[in-house]
């Protein structure tokens, strides 16, 4: 019995090419570094894409529940500047874990980039992203809020909003500004509660 194997010499038909183009429609090519190697070290959640819908039945089985709404307009007396380092922790996480988080030594399982978003869009994206991360049992995620240097306001709007919103979410155990290679003061590592 012989089997038909395809080789690199086989030609693609027009149907094959059209099928591939239809399947790849709406996708974005991966960014490549200077050496031509693909950069795919973490799963990056693109706003409104790759959003996993969770049915109520799935939620019951996994022990996961959606986040409660938080106050989108919450302001704090401790507003931060573009140069400030963010750091927050609830009682519970061990000091060793918090040190590893600050040093960027906990693997980042997903990231969300908020650059250029309006406050209401950023809020929706963060809530969906954290819901997705919790349902996926991610422990450490990264949110890129930017440094706010392009804004006309004195204080960075998104950086302050992210700082306030994350403090309101009980499933957020800790967060801190990222290491320079991960966005520095323009991003935060977020440690999520185990579900």
C-alpha positions in Angstrom: 0.0 0.0 0.0 1.5 3.3 -1.0 0.7 6.7 0.5 0.7 10.0 -1.3 3.0 12.4 0.4 3.3 16.1 -0.7 6.6 17.7 -1.1 7.8 21.3 -1.3 7.9 20.7 -5.1 4.1 20.4 -5.2 2.4 23.5 -6.6 -0.4 25.2 -4.7 -3.6 25.5 -6.7 -5.6 28.7 -6.9 -8.2 27.1 -4.6 -5.5 26.5 -2.0 -4.4 30.1 -2.2 -7.9 31.5 -2.0 -8.7 29.1 0.9 -5.7 30.4 2.8 -6.4 34.0 2.1 -10.0 33.6 3.4 -8.8 31.9 6.5 -6.2 34.5 7.2 -8.5 37.5 6.5 -8.5 40.0 9.3 -5.3 38.7 10.9 -2.2 40.8 11.6 1.3 39.5 10.8 3.6 38.9 13.7 6.2 41.5 14.4 9.8 40.4 13.9 12.9 41.6 15.6 16.1 42.8 13.7 17.4 39.2 13.4 14.2 38.0 11.7 13.1 35.8 14.6 9.4 36.0 15.6 8.6 37.6 18.9 6.0 35.4 20.4 7.0 35.1 24.1 3.6 36.0 25.6 0.0 35.9 24.5 -1.0 39.4 23.8 -4.7 40.2 24.0 -5.6 42.6 21.3 -8.6 44.8 22.2 -11.9 43.2 21.1 -10.1 40.2 19.6 -9.4 36.8 21.1 -12.1 37.6 23.7 -13.2 34.3 25.2 -17.0 34.2 26.0 -17.8 32.4 29.2 -21.1 30.7 29.5 -22.8 30.6 33.0 -22.4 26.8 33.0 -18.7 27.1 32.4 -18.5 29.7 35.2 -20.2 27.4 37.7 -17.9 24.5 36.9 -14.7 26.6 37.0 -15.4 28.5 40.2 -15.0 31.7 38.2 -17.4 34.6 38.4 -17.4 37.9 36.5 -16.0 41.0 38.1 -18.4 43.3 39.8 -18.6 46.7 38.2 -16.2 49.2 39.6 -16.4 53.0 39.8 -15.1 54.2 36.4 -14.9 57.8 37.6 -13.2 57.0 40.9 -10.5 59.5 41.8 -7.9 59.3 44.5 -6.2 61.9 46.6 -2.9 60.1 45.7 -2.8 60.9 42.0 0.4 59.9 40.3 2.6 61.7 37.8 4.1 60.3 34.7 7.4 59.6 36.5 5.9 57.8 39.5 6.3 54.1 40.2 3.1 52.3 41.0 3.0 49.7 43.7 0.0 48.1 45.5 -0.6 45.0 47.5 -3.5 43.5 49.4 -2.8 41.5 52.6 -2.1 37.9 51.6 0.6 37.5 49.0 3.9 36.5 50.5 6.8 38.9 50.4 8.8 36.5 48.2 6.1 36.6 45.6 5.8 40.4 45.7 9.6 40.7 45.3 9.5 38.4 42.3 6.6 40.5 40.8 8.6 43.7 41.2 11.7 42.2 39.6 9.6 40.9 36.7 10.5 37.3 37.6 6.9 35.9 37.3 6.1 34.8 33.8 3.6 37.1 32.1 0.8 35.1 30.6 -1.0 37.8 28.7 -0.7 41.5 28.0 -3.1 44.4 27.1 -2.0 47.6 25.4 -4.2 50.6 26.2 -2.2 53.2 24.1 -4.5 55.7 22.4 -7.7 54.6 24.1 -10.4 56.7 25.6 -11.1 56.2 29.3 -14.4 54.4 28.7 -12.8 52.1 26.1 -9.8 51.4 28.4 -12.2 50.5 31.2 -14.1 48.0 29.1 -10.9 46.5 27.8 -9.4 46.1 31.3 -12.6 44.5 32.7 -12.8 42.1 29.8 -9.1 41.3 29.9 -9.1 40.6 33.6 -12.3 38.5 33.3 -10.6 36.5 30.5 -7.3 36.2 32.5 -9.2 34.9 35.6 -11.2 32.4 33.5 -8.0 31.2 31.9 -6.3 30.8 35.4 -3.6 33.3 34.5 -1.6 34.4 37.6 0.4 37.3 36.2 -0.6 39.7 33.4 0.7 43.0 32.1 -1.3 46.1 31.3 0.4 48.8 29.3 -1.1 52.2 30.2 1.5 54.4 28.7 3.4 57.2 30.4 0.9 59.9 29.6 3.5 62.3 28.2 1.4 62.9 25.0 -1.6 64.2 27.0 -2.3 67.9 27.4 -3.2 67.4 31.1 -0.5 67.6 33.7 -1.3 64.2 35.2 -1.3 61.0 33.1 -5.0 60.1 32.7 -4.8 56.4 31.9 -2.0 55.7 34.4 -4.1 57.3 37.2 -7.3 55.4 36.0 -5.5 52.1 35.9 -4.0 52.7 39.3 -7.5 53.4 40.8 -9.4 50.7 38.9 -7.0 47.9 39.8 -7.2 48.8 43.5 -11.0 48.3 43.3 -10.9 44.8 41.9 -10.7 42.2 44.7 -9.2 39.6 42.4 -6.2 41.8 41.9 -3.8 40.8 44.7 -1.0 43.2 43.8 0.4 45.3 41.0 3.5 47.3 40.4 5.3 49.2 37.6 7.1 46.9 35.2 10.8 46.5 34.6 12.3 48.8 31.8 12.4 46.0 29.3 8.6 45.4 29.8 7.5 49.0 29.6 8.8 50.5 32.8 6.7 53.2 34.4 4.3 52.9 31.3 3.1 49.4 32.3 2.2 47.4 35.3 2.5 43.7 36.3 -0.7 42.5 37.8 -0.8 39.5 40.2 -4.3 37.9 40.1 -6.0 35.8 42.8 -6.0 32.1 42.2 -9.4 30.8 41.3 
